[in-house]
């Protein structure tokens, strides 16, 4: 039998064209507020065993080149803590290193323990996270929260670890990166009990109900809804419903959203409207894909507003950029 031909597109397809609605990448810079860089690079190396990028720095410099990726917020959420965090964080301390290693990109990170790993949370893990919180490139605590879809850790343990992390983050004044899935009642109860109203909160990769989003946005004035490529998926109705709700309520004001990839996951499905020649599906997402998520978000917002309040990809990206600065100071 002949060798089965790979269905993974060749790696040059990771080098994206400019989004057609964003001719000047520098005018609307990208800030990816939630990416898993080590996981993305690891997936790249597994899919392209002879790939040309040998280090995570090579990957970032070349794949993001020319796309106006201004900053990323890298996410560490495993227990035990990934030891590589310090190398990457230290490599972004000086402007010279950010230029030579990162291609001018501003590298920031957050750290916490995902609800999947709550059962592995202990004093040693917490000690490492607290150490990371003191690093100059650390801008928040997370992702943390509750996940009742998979229940990879017992729900009682998830809640205990979530509360423990929130208490430390609030004490330190660190912004919160929250993961919540099919746990609206408990997430709302815990956040309202342990987090001050004016605290900065990022509900990452939002897929829960628009009603829950409305209550949380109303209660927490500095809360933002994270929008990933999942908004483009035909199986997801909730994220678009939240955007319509926001746009209809305040069409002249910025959307309270943060743009993110959750790379290497959630490749925007509408990217294939631009990549018409590609055969198969890209095996990973990355920060230069944000404009396609912004385009879809704009189209959804426009379903609820009059012609004089229209969004386009560039407006969504400007608003997302301003919100990233308010949320994380990046």
C-alpha positions as CSV (number, residue, x, y, z in Angstrom):
1,X,0.0,0.0,0.0
2,X,1.2,3.5,-0.7
3,X,1.9,6.0,2.0
4,X,-1.2,8.0,3.1
5,X,-0.9,11.6,1.9
6,X,-1.0,14.2,4.7
7,X,-4.1,16.4,4.7
8,X,-2.3,19.1,6.7
9,X,-1.7,22.2,4.5
10,X,2.0,23.0,3.9
11,X,3.4,25.4,6.5
12,X,3.7,28.4,4.2
13,X,0.0,28.7,4.6
14,X,0.6,29.8,8.1
15,X,2.1,33.0,6.6
16,X,-1.2,34.8,6.0
17,X,-2.0,37.5,3.5
18,X,-3.3,40.9,4.9
19,X,-6.9,40.9,5.8
20,X,-8.8,42.6,2.9
21,X,-10.6,45.0,5.2
22,X,-7.3,46.1,6.9
23,X,-4.9,47.4,4.3
24,X,-2.7,49.2,6.8
25,X,-1.7,46.7,9.5
26,X,0.2,49.4,11.5
27,X,-2.9,51.6,11.7
28,X,-4.9,49.0,13.6
29,X,-2.4,47.0,15.6
30,X,-3.3,43.5,17.0
31,X,-3.3,42.7,20.7
32,X,-4.0,39.1,21.3
33,X,-5.2,39.0,24.9
34,X,-5.2,35.2,25.3
35,X,-2.8,32.9,23.6
36,X,-1.0,29.7,24.6
37,X,2.3,30.3,22.9
38,X,4.2,27.2,24.0
39,X,1.3,24.9,23.1
40,X,1.1,26.6,19.7
41,X,4.7,26.1,19.0
42,X,4.6,22.5,20.2
43,X,1.7,21.8,17.9
44,X,3.5,23.5,15.0
45,X,6.5,21.2,15.6
46,X,4.3,18.1,15.8
47,X,2.5,18.9,12.6
48,X,5.6,20.1,10.7
49,X,8.4,17.8,11.9
50,X,10.7,19.4,9.3
51,X,9.4,22.9,9.9
52,X,11.7,25.8,9.3
53,X,11.1,27.5,12.7
54,X,13.3,25.9,15.3
55,X,12.4,28.1,18.3
56,X,9.3,29.8,19.6
57,X,11.1,33.2,18.9
58,X,11.7,32.2,15.2
59,X,8.0,31.2,14.9
60,X,6.7,34.5,16.3
61,X,9.1,36.7,14.4
62,X,8.3,35.1,11.0
63,X,4.7,34.1,11.2
64,X,3.6,37.5,12.7
65,X,5.8,39.6,10.5
66,X,4.0,42.4,8.7
67,X,0.7,41.8,10.5
68,X,1.0,44.6,13.1
69,X,1.0,42.3,16.1
70,X,1.7,44.8,18.8
71,X,1.4,42.7,21.9
72,X,0.3,39.3,23.1
73,X,-0.8,38.0,26.5
74,X,0.6,34.5,26.9
75,X,-1.3,32.2,29.3
76,X,0.1,29.6,31.6
77,X,-2.6,27.6,33.3
78,X,-1.2,24.2,34.0
79,X,-0.4,22.4,37.3
80,X,2.4,21.9,37.9
81,X,3.6,25.2,36.4
82,X,5.5,25.1,33.1
83,X,9.1,25.9,33.9
84,X,9.7,27.7,30.6
85,X,7.7,30.7,31.7
86,X,10.7,32.4,33.2
87,X,12.8,32.1,30.1
88,X,10.2,33.7,27.9
89,X,9.3,36.4,30.4
90,X,13.0,37.3,31.0
91,X,13.6,37.4,27.3
92,X,11.1,40.3,27.0
93,X,12.5,42.5,29.8
94,X,14.7,44.8,27.6
95,X,13.7,46.7,24.5
96,X,16.8,45.2,22.8
97,X,15.6,41.7,23.4
98,X,12.1,42.4,22.4
99,X,13.4,43.7,19.1
100,X,15.9,41.0,18.4
101,X,14.1,37.9,19.8
102,X,10.4,38.9,19.5
103,X,10.6,41.1,16.3
104,X,9.5,44.2,18.3
105,X,6.4,42.5,19.8
106,X,5.5,43.2,23.4
107,X,5.4,40.0,25.3
108,X,3.2,39.8,28.5
109,X,1.8,36.9,30.4
110,X,-0.7,35.8,33.0
111,X,-0.6,32.7,35.2
112,X,-3.1,30.6,37.1
113,X,-4.5,27.1,37.2
114,X,-7.3,26.1,34.8
115,X,-10.3,24.3,36.4
116,X,-9.3,21.1,34.6
117,X,-6.1,21.0,36.7
118,X,-7.8,22.1,40.0
119,X,-7.2,18.7,41.5
120,X,-3.4,19.2,41.1
121,X,-3.4,22.6,42.8
122,X,-1.3,22.7,46.0
123,X,0.9,25.0,48.1
124,X,3.9,24.4,45.8
125,X,2.0,25.4,42.7
126,X,0.6,28.4,44.5
127,X,4.1,29.5,45.6
128,X,5.3,29.4,42.0
129,X,2.3,31.4,40.8
130,X,2.9,34.0,43.5
131,X,6.5,34.3,42.4
132,X,5.5,34.8,38.8
133,X,3.1,37.6,39.9
134,X,6.1,39.7,40.9
135,X,7.7,39.5,37.4
136,X,7.5,42.8,35.4
137,X,5.9,41.1,32.4
138,X,3.1,39.5,34.4
139,X,-0.2,41.4,33.9
140,X,-2.8,39.1,35.5
141,X,-3.9,35.9,37.3
142,X,-5.5,33.2,35.2
143,X,-6.9,31.5,33.5
144,X,-8.9,30.1,36.4
145,X,-12.6,29.4,37.0
146,X,-15.1,26.6,36.7
147,X,-15.7,24.1,33.9
148,X,-18.8,21.9,34.4
149,X,-18.8,20.7,30.8
150,X,-15.9,18.4,31.1
151,X,-15.6,18.1,34.9
152,X,-12.0,17.0,34.7
153,X,-11.7,18.0,38.4
154,X,-14.4,17.5,41.0
155,X,-16.7,20.6,41.1
156,X,-16.1,21.2,44.8
157,X,-12.4,21.2,44.2
158,X,-12.8,23.6,41.2
159,X,-14.7,26.0,43.4
160,X,-12.2,25.8,46.3
161,X,-9.2,26.4,44.0
162,X,-11.1,29.2,42.1
163,X,-11.8,31.0,45.4
164,X,-8.3,30.6,46.6
165,X,-6.8,32.1,43.4
166,X,-9.3,34.9,43.4
167,X,-8.4,35.9,47.0
168,X,-4.7,36.1,46.1
169,X,-5.3,38.0,42.8
170,X,-7.6,40.6,44.4
171,X,-5.2,41.1,47.3
172,X,-2.4,41.8,44.8
173,X,-4.6,43.9,42.5
174,X,-4.1,41.6,39.6
175,X,-6.6,41.6,36.7
176,X,-8.5,38.3,36.4
177,X,-8.6,36.0,33.4
178,X,-11.7,33.8,33.9
179,X,-12.6,30.5,32.3
180,X,-16.3,29.6,32.9
181,X,-18.3,26.9,31.0
182,X,-21.7,25.7,31.8
183,X,-21.2,27.0,35.4
184,X,-23.1,30.3,35.3
185,X,-24.7,30.1,38.7
186,X,-21.6,29.2,40.7
187,X,-19.3,31.4,38.7
188,X,-21.6,34.4,39.3
189,X,-22.0,33.7,42.9
190,X,-18.3,33.3,43.6
191,X,-17.2,36.3,41.5
192,X,-19.8,38.6,43.2
193,X,-18.8,37.4,46.6
194,X,-15.0,37.6,46.3
195,X,-14.3,40.2,43.7
196,X,-14.8,44.0,44.2
197,X,-17.2,45.5,41.6
198,X,-14.5,47.8,40.1
199,X,-11.9,45.0,39.6
200,X,-10.8,44.2,36.0
201,X,-12.1,41.0,34.7
202,X,-11.7,39.2,31.4
203,X,-14.3,36.4,30.7
204,X,-12.1,34.5,28.3
205,X,-13.5,32.8,25.1
206,X,-17.1,33.6,26.0
207,X,-19.7,30.9,25.0
208,X,-22.3,31.1,27.9
209,X,-25.7,32.7,27.7
210,X,-26.3,36.3,26.7
211,X,-28.4,36.7,29.9
212,X,-25.4,35.8,32.1
213,X,-23.2,38.2,30.1
214,X,-25.7,41.0,30.6
215,X,-25.8,40.5,34.4
216,X,-22.0,40.4,34.7
217,X,-21.4,43.4,32.5
218,X,-24.0,45.3,34.6
219,X,-22.5,44.4,37.9
220,X,-18.8,44.7,37.0
221,X,-18.1,48.0,35.1
222,X,-14.5,46.9,34.2
223,X,-15.5,43.4,32.9
224,X,-14.8,42.5,29.3
225,X,-16.1,39.6,27.1
226,X,-13.4,37.7,25.4
227,X,-14.1,36.9,21.7
228,X,-12.2,34.2,19.9
229,X,-12.6,32.5,16.5
230,X,-15.4,30.4,18.1
231,X,-17.8,33.3,17.3
232,X,-17.5,32.2,13.6
233,X,-18.6,28.6,14.3
234,X,-22.1,27.5,13.2
235,X,-22.5,25.5,16.4
236,X,-22.1,28.6,18.6
237,X,-24.9,31.0,18.9
238,X,-24.3,32.6,22.3
239,X,-21.2,34.7,21.5
240,X,-22.9,36.4,18.6
241,X,-26.0,37.0,20.7
242,X,-23.9,38.8,23.3
243,X,-22.4,41.1,20.5
244,X,-25.9,41.9,19.1
245,X,-27.0,42.7,22.6
246,X,-24.1,45.1,23.2
247,X,-24.4,46.8,19.9
248,X,-28.2,47.4,20.2
249,X,-27.9,48.7,23.7
250,X,-25.1,51.3,22.9
251,X,-24.4,51.6,19.2
252,X,-22.3,54.7,19.6
253,X,-20.0,53.4,22.3
254,X,-17.2,50.8,22.1
255,X,-18.0,47.1,22.4
256,X,-16.9,45.8,25.8
257,X,-14.8,43.0,24.3
258,X,-11.3,41.7,24.1
259,X,-10.0,40.1,21.0
260,X,-8.2,36.8,21.5
261,X,-7.2,33.7,19.7
262,X,-6.9,31.0,22.4
263,X,-4.2,29.7,20.1
264,X,-3.5,27.1,19.1
265,X,-7.3,26.5,19.1
266,X,-10.3,28.3,17.5
267,X,-9.1,29.1,14.0
268,X,-11.7,31.5,12.6
269,X,-13.8,29.6,10.0
270,X,-14.2,32.7,7.9
271,X,-10.4,32.8,7.2
272,X,-11.0,30.3,4.4
273,X,-13.0,33.0,2.5
274,X,-9.6,34.6,2.1
275,X,-7.5,31.4,1.8
276,X,-9.5,30.1,-1.1
277,X,-6.6,28.1,-2.6
278,X,-5.9,26.1,0.5
279,X,-6.7,22.4,0.7
280,X,-7.6,21.1,4.1
281,X,-7.7,23.0,7.3
282,X,-4.9,24.8,9.1
283,X,-3.8,22.7,12.2
284,X,-3.4,25.7,14.5
285,X,-4.4,29.3,15.0
286,X,-2.1,32.2,15.8
287,X,-2.2,35.9,16.6
288,X,-2.2,37.2,13.1
289,X,-5.7,35.7,12.6
290,X,-7.3,38.3,14.9
291,X,-8.6,40.5,12.0
292,X,-10.9,37.7,10.7
293,X,-12.5,37.4,14.2
294,X,-12.8,41.2,14.2
295,X,-14.5,41.1,10.8
296,X,-17.1,38.6,11.9
297,X,-17.7,40.4,15.1
298,X,-18.4,43.6,13.1
299,X,-20.8,41.9,10.8
300,X,-22.7,40.5,13.8
301,X,-22.8,43.9,15.6
302,X,-24.2,45.6,12.4
303,X,-27.2,43.3,12.5
304,X,-28.5,45.4,15.4
305,X,-27.7,49.0,14.5
306,X,-28.6,51.7,12.1
307,X,-26.4,52.6,9.1
308,X,-24.8,55.6,10.9
309,X,-23.3,53.4,13.7
310,X,-21.8,50.6,11.6
311,X,-18.7,48.6,12.7
312,X,-16.1,47.3,10.4
313,X,-13.0,45.1,11.2
314,X,-10.8,48.1,11.8
315,X,-13.3,49.7,14.3
316,X,-13.6,46.4,16.2
317,X,-9.8,46.2,16.3
318,X,-9.4,49.7,17.6
319,X,-11.9,49.1,20.3
320,X,-10.3,45.8,21.2
321,X,-6.9,47.5,21.4
322,X,-8.2,50.2,23.7
323,X,-9.9,47.7,25.9
324,X,-6.7,45.6,26.2
325,X,-4.9,48.6,27.5
326,X,-7.7,49.2,30.0
327,X,-7.8,45.6,31.1
328,X,-4.2,44.6,31.2
329,X,-2.2,47.8,30.7
330,X,-0.7,46.5,27.5
